[in-house]
Amino acid sequence: MEEAVPFWRPCLLHPPPPYSNARYTFFCLPKISTTPSQKAHCGSPILLSKVLALSPRSSVSLREPPGKSPSLSIEPSSSFREKMLFLDSAGVDLFALAEDHPPIISASLADLRATIDFLFSLGFSSVDLRRMCGMCPEILTAGGPSAFEPVVAFLLQEAGVQIGDLRHVIHRRPRLLVSDVAGRLRPTLYFLRMLGITETAHHAYLLSCSVEEKLIPRLEFLQSIGFPSRDARSMARRFPRIFCYGIKENLEPKFKFFSGEMGRELRELKGFPQYFSFSLEKKIRPRHLLCKEHGIFFALPALLRPSDEEFMLRLEVLKIPLTKFMEMLPYGKVYGGGGALLQ
């Protein structure tokens, strides 16, 4: 069993924030000024602060139905109040998180402080923390820096993530921090490399996905619609984001429209798997119907990649009335002559 490499150490060069006993700083990260993060963490409090502006002896009465025991008086403990105020000051709403992740209620204040210190040391702001904890509240109960260190080591040493990109990678996919290295991250890394996806650092968001539950089913879907195994792997290699899309709600309806209404061949989809990344209702369907009505054929990239403004310019060149297409545009977009977008 490999010995964990210590990646975090207390930083004594700057005073710790008012809520913490220590501050963790990554030893080879670019120097980050503590002033912005401290100001961010001490930013404007949420309404939770007002809710907790109770005297220590304040109590909340719970009404009981008739015939039951007399109403109970619940007195919030000072440690629980302190924990909620601390998270509030860091930009995290405990009440909102507790609904989806009840274990956070019993998390110790010391563990929460260590975790928040760790995340602030990576350069995350209070706004970042609010988003990350909302996406993956398990971050706050994972065990703090000691639980995160193996993940950070894996991302830097095995997945090839550059130190300057570490914050962006974690911000995009916070669940990486609570994923088991041996049971999830490393097997997924090996599977992606087996497919030929060599630039795994650019697709680190996939590393927390299960090979059996998410990656393989997408490849099986591509084979089920007619692609040989080799072509399915090739499409995933050229467009790894295809693993992010749901089968029932995304891949299936888009392929049904592609093969049915559009009547196109698999070779087009093989050459442009990015087709699955475009909105069926906002882009694929309206553009196809307009072209079909006027007897025009565009290859998939030419049909879908241009912006609305660029697509209208192409229609004007072909002398096609733009009225119907403008009616199909998302609400709020208005175009003038020459396809120019009017603000």
N, C-alpha and C positions, 0 to 999 in steps of 0.2 A: 504493500500500500504506500503510495507516494506521500511524502510529507508536504503539507501545505506550505506554500511560500508566503511569508508575510509581505503584504503589499501596502499596509496602512500604518501610519505612525502619528502620534500626536504632534500637532504643529504648535510650537511655543513662540513662534516669531510674532504672532498677532494674538490679541486677547480673544478668548472664545466669546460666542454670542451669549447674551444674558441668560438664555435658558439652559445652557449646556456646561458640563464640567470639562469637556475635551472637544477638540476639533480634529477630524481626520483629513489628511491631505495626501493625495496620491504622489508618490515620490518622483515620478518622471513626467507628471503633467506640467504643461506650461503654467507659469505662476499666475494665479488668479487673485485679483484684489479682493480682499474680504469686505470692503466697504459696500459694493453693490449687493452682494448676497445678504449681508446683514441688514441692509436697508430693505431688501426684498422680503426677507423673512419677518421683518418688523413692520411690513406694510399694513394697509388699512385692514382691520379685522372684519370678519364676516359677522352676520347677525348672531352667530353663536355667542360672541362675547356679551351681547346684550342679554341673551337668554341666561347666561351664567353670572350675570351681575347680581347675584343673590348674596345675602349675608350668610355666613357659615351656618347659621341656625335656621335659615329659611326652610320651609317644608312644602311638599306638594301633596295635596289631598287627592286620593283616588275615590270617586263615587262608586259605591257598591249597590247592586240591585236590591230592591226591598226584600227583607227577610234574611239577608246575609249578615255577616259580622259587621261591626261598625267600621267606618272608613279608616284606612290605614294612613299613617303619616310617614312618608319616605324622606329621609334626610340625606342628601347627596354627600358622600365622603369628600373630604378636602383633597385627597390624592386623585380621585376620579375627576374632580373639577379642575385640578391642576393639569391633568393629562389632556383634557379637552381644550383648555385655554392654550396649552403649549402647541397642540396641533393647529389650533385656530391661528396662532401667531405665525406658524410656518406655512399657512395658506391651505391647510387641509381641514375639511369639514367632517368631523368624526360622526355626526349623526347620519350624514349621507352615506358614508362608507359602511357603517354598522349594519345597515339594512341588507347589503349584499355580502358582507363579510363579518359576521358576529364575533369571531375570535378577537377582533381588534379591541373589543370592550375590555377583555381581560389582559391585554398586553401591558407589560410593565412600563412605567414612565422611563426608566433607564434604557430599556431596549429601544423605545421610540426615539429617544434623544440620540442614541448611537446611530440609528438608521438615518435619521434626518441629517445629522452631522455628516455622515458618509455621502449622502446624495448632494448636499450643499458643497462638499469638497470637490465634487466632480464638475461643479459649475452650474448646476441646475438652480433655477429661480423658484420662487413660490408658485408662480403660474405653472411652471413645468411640473412641480410636485403635485399640484392639484390635478393636472391632466393624467400624470402617470399613475397616481394612486387611484384615480377614478377608473382607469383602464385595468389596473391590477392591484387591488387593495392588499393582496397577499404580501406585497413588498414590505409593509409595515410590521408584519408578524413572521417574517421568514427567519429571523435570528440575528439580524444586524450585519455588521461588516464581516464577521467570521463566516457567514453564509454566502456573502457576495464575493469574497476574495477568490474562491475557485472559479467562479463564472468569469470574473474579470481576467484572471490568468488564462483561462481557456480562449476567450475572445482574442486576446492579444497574442498569445503564443501559438495557438493551434488554428484558429479561424482566420488569422491574418489581418485582423482589424487594426488599423493604425491608431496610435495613441490620440491623435488629433480628432479622430472620428468616433472615439468611444462614446462620448456624450450623445452624439447624434444617433448612434446605433441603439443605445439604451432608451433614449427618448422616443424613438420610433416604435420599439418593441420592448416595453418595460418587463414583460413576462420572462425575458431572458434571465433576469436577475434571480428569479425563483425557480428556474428550471434546473433539474439535476444534470450535472455534467456527464456522468457515466451512463445514466439511464435514458437521457433525451438528447442533449446537445451533441455529444460525440457521435452516437449512431446516425443522427440526421446529417451531420457534417460528412461522414463517410459515404452515406447514401447519395448526397448531392454530388460529391466528387466522382462517385461511380457513374452517375449519369453524364458526367463530363462538364459539370458546372464548376469550373476551376476558380472563378473569382467569387468565392464564397463570402468574402468580406463585404461585397456589394449587396449580397442577399442574406445578410446575417439575420434579418427578420424571420427567415424560414427555419432557423436553427431550433426554435422552441416548438416547432410543429412535430407531431408524431408521424413517423414513417408509415406505420401500419394503419393509422386512422385518417391521415390526411394526404400524404404524398402518393402512396400506392393507389388509393381509390381514384385519384385524378388521372393517373396513367391508365388505369383500368377503364375509366370512362372514355378516354380517347380511343382505346382499342375497341370498345363496345360500339362506337359509331363508325367503325370501318378502318381505322388506322392500324397498320401493323405495329408490333411492339417497337421496332426500330424507329419508325416515324414518330410514335408517341414520345419516345425518349428524346428524339431530335427537337420536337416542338417544345418540350419542357426545358431543354438545354438552351434554346434560343429565347425563350420567354418564361423564365422561372416564376414570374408572378402568377402564372396560371394556377399554381398550387394554392393561391390565396382565395380563389373564387369558389363559392359554394356550388355544388353539383345541381341540386334541385332548383335553387332560386336563381342561378346564373347560367351555368354551362348548358344545361338541358334546354331551357326556353330559347336561348340564343342560337343553339345549333338547330333546333326545330324550325326557327324562322329562316335560318341560313339555307337549310336543305329543302324546306317546303315552299315558303313564300318567295324566297329569292331564287330558288332552283339552281344553286351553284354547286360546283364540284369540290370534292375533298382536297384536290390538289391546291386550290386557292387557299383553303384554311391551313393546309400544311405550310404554305409559304408565308402566311400572315396570321399566326396564332394570336397576335395582339387584337384580333377581332373581338375576342371575349372581354376585352377591357373597356369597350365602348358601351354606352347606355343604349339598351334596346329601344326604349320609348322616346328618348330625347335625340338620338342621333341615327341609329341604324334604320329603324322603321321609317321615319319621315323622309330621310334622304333616298332610301330605296324606292318608296312609293312615288316620289316626285320624278325620279329618273325613269321609272317604269311607265308612268303616265305619258312621258314625252319620248319614249323609245330610246333612252340614253343608257349606255352601259359604261360604268367606271369599274376599274379593278378595285379590290377592297381597300388598299392603302389610299388610293386617290379618292375613294368615296368617303372614307372615315377620318383620315388624318387631318385634312384642312379644317381650320376654324370656320365658324359660320360666315365670317366676313370673306374669307378666301373662297369658300364654296359658292357664295353668291356671285363673286366676280367671275367664276368659271361659268355659272349659269347665264350671266349677262353676255359673255362672249359667245355662248351658244344660242343667244336670242330666245331664251326661255323666260316666260313671265314669272316674276318673283313673288307675286301676291300670295299664292298658296304656300310657298316655302316660308314666307314671313309669318304666316298664320301658324306655322308649326314651330316657330322658334320659342324658346323659353320666354315667359312673361318678363317684360322689362327691356327687351332688346329691340331697338328700332333702327332701321337702316335707311340712309339717304341714297342719292344717286351714286353710281359706281360702287355700290356695296359698302360704302363707308358707314361705320358704326357711329350712330348719333348718341351722345351721352344725355 
